[in-house]
Amino acid sequence: MDGIEQNELPSMVATLCSYENWLGPRHPQTLCLMVTVAAEYRARGELLAARLLLERAIRDGERSLGRMHDARLRAIVILRDLFLYQCDYERAGCLQRELLDCQTLRLGTDHPETLTAQEDLATNLLSSGEQISHGRSICQ
């Protein structure tokens, strides 16, 4: 998403709406563009718009493309990072578990990406535990 100009986002959103009407909301091109638009919203700090699109892409991507499709996994990573940014470790942990499950099935237990996903889950769980044990949010 590097180099997207401010005035390009409205045309990307219009294209997404056109794809949803023409190709359907669960078409691979629609879902891939949905993730791209959501990533741009996230980068611009429009977190609600990003979250809503990412949740749809994850749900609809699983139904139409399969659990381990690249667009769905990319949406999971972006949404996980959004939740981490908001210090919502519970939701981020759920997404990280899903990512780890998919990476394990797709690549095996000893693959570097699977091991990284496993380490990220452990870090997320540790952060969540620290937040709970101190009785306050670490974001304050």
C-alpha positions as CSV (number, residue, x, y, z in Angstrom):
1,M,0.0,0.0,0.0
2,D,3.0,2.3,-0.3
3,G,2.5,5.4,-2.3
4,I,-1.3,5.6,-2.2
5,E,-2.2,9.2,-2.6
6,Q,-4.9,10.8,-0.5
7,N,-7.2,11.4,-3.5
8,E,-6.9,7.7,-4.6
9,L,-8.8,6.2,-1.6
10,P,-12.2,7.4,-2.7
11,S,-11.7,5.8,-6.2
12,M,-10.6,2.6,-4.5
13,V,-13.7,2.6,-2.4
14,A,-15.8,3.3,-5.5
15,T,-14.1,0.4,-7.2
16,L,-14.8,-1.8,-4.2
17,C,-18.5,-1.0,-4.3
18,S,-18.5,-1.6,-8.0
19,Y,-16.9,-5.0,-7.5
20,E,-19.4,-5.9,-4.8
21,N,-22.3,-5.1,-7.2
22,W,-20.8,-6.6,-10.4
23,L,-18.8,-9.6,-9.1
24,G,-20.4,-10.2,-5.8
25,P,-19.3,-9.5,-2.2
26,R,-17.4,-12.9,-1.9
27,H,-15.6,-12.8,-5.2
28,P,-11.8,-13.2,-4.9
29,Q,-11.1,-9.8,-6.5
30,T,-13.7,-8.1,-4.3
31,L,-12.2,-9.6,-1.2
32,C,-8.6,-8.8,-2.2
33,L,-9.5,-5.2,-2.9
34,M,-11.5,-5.1,0.4
35,V,-8.3,-6.0,2.3
36,T,-6.3,-3.4,0.4
37,V,-8.8,-0.7,1.1
38,A,-9.0,-1.8,4.8
39,A,-5.2,-1.6,5.1
40,E,-5.2,1.9,3.7
41,Y,-8.0,2.9,6.2
42,R,-5.8,1.4,9.0
43,A,-2.8,3.3,7.8
44,R,-4.7,6.6,7.8
45,G,-6.1,6.0,11.3
46,E,-9.7,5.3,10.2
47,L,-9.8,2.3,12.5
48,L,-13.6,1.6,12.6
49,A,-13.8,1.5,8.8
50,A,-10.7,-0.7,8.6
51,R,-12.1,-3.1,11.3
52,L,-15.5,-3.5,9.6
53,L,-13.9,-4.3,6.3
54,L,-11.4,-6.7,7.7
55,E,-14.0,-8.6,9.7
56,R,-16.0,-9.0,6.6
57,A,-13.0,-10.1,4.5
58,I,-12.1,-12.7,7.2
59,R,-15.6,-14.1,7.4
60,D,-16.5,-14.0,3.7
61,G,-13.0,-15.1,2.7
62,E,-13.3,-18.3,4.7
63,R,-16.7,-19.0,3.2
64,S,-15.7,-18.5,-0.4
65,L,-11.9,-18.7,-0.7
66,G,-11.1,-21.1,2.1
67,R,-9.6,-20.7,5.5
68,M,-6.0,-20.4,4.4
69,H,-6.3,-18.1,1.4
70,D,-3.6,-15.4,1.3
71,A,-6.1,-12.5,1.3
72,R,-7.8,-13.9,4.4
73,L,-4.5,-14.4,6.2
74,R,-3.5,-10.8,5.3
75,A,-6.7,-9.5,6.7
76,I,-6.1,-11.5,9.9
77,V,-2.6,-10.0,10.3
78,I,-3.9,-6.4,9.7
79,L,-6.8,-6.8,12.1
80,R,-4.6,-8.4,14.7
81,D,-2.2,-5.4,14.5
82,L,-5.2,-3.0,14.8
83,F,-6.3,-4.8,18.0
84,L,-2.8,-4.7,19.4
85,Y,-2.6,-1.0,18.7
86,Q,-5.9,-0.6,20.6
87,C,-4.5,-2.8,23.4
88,D,-7.3,-5.3,22.8
89,Y,-5.2,-8.4,23.6
90,E,-8.0,-10.8,23.8
91,R,-9.2,-10.2,20.3
92,A,-5.6,-10.0,19.0
93,G,-4.9,-13.3,20.7
94,C,-7.8,-15.0,19.0
95,L,-6.7,-13.8,15.6
96,Q,-3.1,-14.9,16.4
97,R,-4.3,-18.4,17.3
98,E,-6.2,-18.6,14.0
99,L,-3.1,-17.4,12.1
100,L,-1.0,-20.0,13.9
101,D,-3.4,-22.8,13.1
102,C,-3.5,-21.8,9.5
103,Q,0.3,-21.5,9.3
104,T,0.7,-24.9,10.9
105,L,-1.7,-26.6,8.5
106,R,-0.3,-24.8,5.5
107,L,3.5,-24.8,6.2
108,G,4.1,-27.4,9.0
109,T,5.2,-27.0,12.6
110,D,8.9,-26.3,11.9
111,H,8.5,-23.6,9.2
112,P,10.0,-20.2,10.2
113,E,6.6,-18.4,9.6
114,T,4.9,-20.9,11.9
115,L,7.5,-20.5,14.5
116,T,7.2,-16.7,14.3
117,A,3.4,-17.0,14.6
118,Q,3.9,-19.1,17.7
119,E,6.3,-16.6,19.3
120,D,3.9,-13.8,18.5
121,L,1.1,-15.6,20.2
122,A,3.3,-16.2,23.3
123,T,4.2,-12.5,23.3
124,N,0.5,-11.5,23.0
125,L,-0.5,-13.8,25.9
126,L,2.3,-12.4,28.0
127,S,1.2,-8.8,27.3
128,S,-2.4,-9.7,28.1
129,G,-1.3,-11.4,31.4
130,E,0.7,-8.3,32.4
131,Q,-2.3,-6.1,31.8
132,I,-4.5,-8.3,33.9
133,S,-2.0,-8.8,36.7
134,H,-1.4,-5.1,37.2
135,G,-5.1,-4.4,37.3
136,R,-4.8,-1.7,34.7
137,S,-4.3,-1.2,31.0
138,I,-0.7,-0.7,29.8
139,C,-2.1,1.8,27.3
140,Q,-2.9,4.4,29.9
